[in-house]
Amino acid sequence: MKHLMFAALALLPAAAQAQAQEETMKITFTLGDTVLPATLDDTPAGRDFAAMLPLTLTLSDYHGIEKVADLGRKLDSTGMPASYTPKAGDITQYAPWKNLALFIAPFSDSRGLVRLGQFDGDFSALKASGDIDVTIAVAP
């Protein structure tokens, strides 16, 4: 009996890890021929954003720090901190303006900023000047 208990305990971390992997949402941002993979956080805001996909938006430059687009509504931020300090590559919503905000550079702690996830690798295509059309979808 003792051996079965130890075997079950040894399997627990693998099972927990598999469950955590299933709960992450992989998405893509497609800009012309460029596909940027990203992962949404398993939070109310991340799940609410995922439920809106697919989306086609026009991203505009905001002070060379972020690319923004209107989402039309606030996402569910239940349990999220009142502010967030974004890093380059973060996917967020600035709730007061209902904007999707993709950070291409780090920024200071901002009240009303809700983290949704992050890009999984190179996101330099977002640094192009001017407006950028993007399609955001659940990864195949």
C-alpha positions in Angstrom: 0.0 0.0 0.0 2.8 2.4 0.9 4.4 1.8 -2.6 1.1 2.7 -4.3 0.9 6.0 -2.3 4.5 6.9 -3.3 3.8 6.1 -7.0 0.7 8.2 -6.9 2.7 11.1 -5.4 5.4 10.8 -8.0 2.8 11.1 -10.8 1.1 14.1 -9.3 3.5 16.8 -10.6 3.3 15.4 -14.1 -0.5 15.4 -14.0 -0.5 19.0 -12.6 1.9 20.1 -15.3 -0.3 18.5 -18.0 -3.4 20.3 -16.6 -1.5 23.6 -16.6 -0.5 23.1 -20.2 -4.1 22.4 -21.2 -5.2 25.6 -19.5 -2.9 28.0 -21.5 -4.3 29.4 -24.6 -2.0 29.7 -27.6 -2.9 32.4 -30.0 -1.4 34.0 -33.1 -1.1 37.6 -34.4 -0.9 37.6 -38.2 0.5 40.7 -39.9 0.5 40.1 -43.6 2.8 37.1 -44.1 4.2 37.3 -40.5 2.8 35.1 -37.8 3.6 36.0 -34.1 2.8 33.3 -31.6 1.6 34.3 -28.1 0.2 32.8 -25.0 -2.7 34.1 -23.0 -2.7 33.9 -19.2 -5.3 31.7 -17.6 -7.1 34.6 -15.9 -10.6 35.9 -16.3 -9.3 38.7 -18.6 -7.2 36.2 -20.7 -10.2 33.9 -21.1 -12.6 36.8 -21.9 -10.2 38.0 -24.6 -9.9 34.5 -26.0 -13.7 34.3 -26.3 -13.6 37.4 -28.6 -11.3 35.7 -31.1 -10.9 35.8 -34.1 -10.5 39.5 -34.4 -9.2 41.7 -37.1 -7.9 45.1 -35.9 -5.9 48.0 -37.0 -3.1 48.7 -34.5 -1.9 52.3 -34.1 1.4 53.5 -32.6 1.1 55.1 -29.1 4.3 57.1 -28.2 6.6 54.4 -29.6 5.9 52.3 -26.6 2.9 50.3 -27.6 0.5 49.4 -30.4 -3.1 49.9 -29.5 -6.6 49.1 -30.9 -10.1 49.6 -29.6 -11.7 46.4 -28.3 -15.0 48.0 -27.8 -15.5 46.9 -24.3 -13.7 46.2 -21.0 -12.6 42.7 -20.4 -13.4 40.8 -17.2 -10.7 41.9 -14.8 -12.1 40.0 -11.7 -9.3 39.4 -9.3 -6.7 41.3 -11.3 -4.4 43.9 -9.7 -5.5 47.6 -10.0 -2.2 48.4 -11.9 0.5 46.6 -13.8 4.1 47.3 -14.9 4.3 46.1 -18.5 7.4 44.6 -20.2 8.2 44.6 -23.9 6.2 41.7 -25.4 3.3 42.0 -23.0 -0.3 41.8 -24.3 -2.6 43.9 -22.1 -5.8 45.9 -22.0 -5.9 49.5 -20.8 -9.4 49.1 -19.3 -10.4 52.8 -19.0 -10.1 53.3 -22.8 -11.1 49.7 -23.6 -7.9 49.4 -25.7 -5.8 46.3 -26.5 -2.3 47.5 -25.8 0.7 45.5 -27.1 3.9 46.7 -25.5 6.9 47.0 -27.8 9.0 48.6 -25.0 8.8 48.4 -21.2 6.7 51.1 -19.4 6.0 52.2 -15.8 3.3 50.9 -13.5 0.0 51.9 -14.9 -3.4 52.0 -13.1 -6.1 50.3 -15.2 -3.7 48.2 -17.2 -4.6 44.5 -17.2 -2.2 41.8 -18.4 -3.6 39.3 -20.9 -0.5 37.4 -21.9 2.7 37.7 -23.8 4.4 37.0 -27.1 6.3 33.7 -27.3 9.2 35.0 -29.3 10.3 37.8 -31.6 7.6 40.4 -32.0 9.7 43.0 -33.8 7.2 43.2 -36.7 5.0 45.2 -34.3 7.7 47.9 -34.3 6.9 49.0 -37.9 5.9 52.6 -38.1 2.3 53.6 -38.9 -0.8 51.6 -38.6 -0.7 47.8 -38.8 -3.6 45.5 -39.7 -3.6 42.3 -37.6 -5.7 39.2 -37.3 -5.7 37.6 -33.9 -6.9 34.0 -33.6 -6.6 30.9 -31.5 -3.5 28.9 -32.7 -4.3 25.9 -34.9 
